[in-house]
């Protein structure tokens, strides 16, 4: 694994990242509780779309081989 990738992935195990993630979950949960059914449905659709993009991002190297060294993630 490339050093940049390793450092980036280690972020997920960092306590500060976990704390910010928990804060984001609380913010979304609070807003969802006060939202209309339509807004909650749109929130859910945005989450599902985001999760699909993340899954595709992490699956890409397994499906297509490793990205080229000049790959920027864009």
BELGI-V977234 format. One record per residue. N is the residue number from 1. OMEGA is omega in radians with two decimals (* if undefined). Layout:
N_OMEGA + N_OMEGA
This chain:
1_3.14 + 2_3.14 + 3_-3.14 + 4_3.13 + 5_3.14 + 6_3.13 + 7_-3.12 + 8_-3.13 + 9_3.10 + 10_3.10 + 11_-3.12 + 12_3.13 + 13_-3.10 + 14_-3.13 + 15_3.13 + 16_3.09 + 17_3.12 + 18_-3.14 + 19_3.12 + 20_3.09 + 21_3.11 + 22_3.10 + 23_3.12 + 24_3.10 + 25_3.14 + 26_3.12 + 27_-3.12 + 28_3.13 + 29_3.12 + 30_-3.14 + 31_3.13 + 32_-3.13 + 33_-3.12 + 34_-3.05 + 35_3.04 + 36_3.09 + 37_-3.14 + 38_3.14 + 39_3.10 + 40_3.10 + 41_3.10 + 42_3.07 + 43_3.14 + 44_3.13 + 45_3.11 + 46_3.11 + 47_-3.13 + 48_3.11 + 49_3.12 + 50_-3.14 + 51_3.10 + 52_3.10 + 53_-3.14 + 54_3.10 + 55_3.12 + 56_3.13 + 57_-3.09 + 58_-3.14 + 59_-3.04 + 60_-3.14 + 61_3.14 + 62_-3.09 + 63_-3.01 + 64_-3.02 + 65_-3.11 + 66_3.09 + 67_3.12 + 68_-3.09 + 69_-3.13 + 70_-3.12 + 71_-3.10 + 72_-3.12 + 73_-3.13 + 74_*
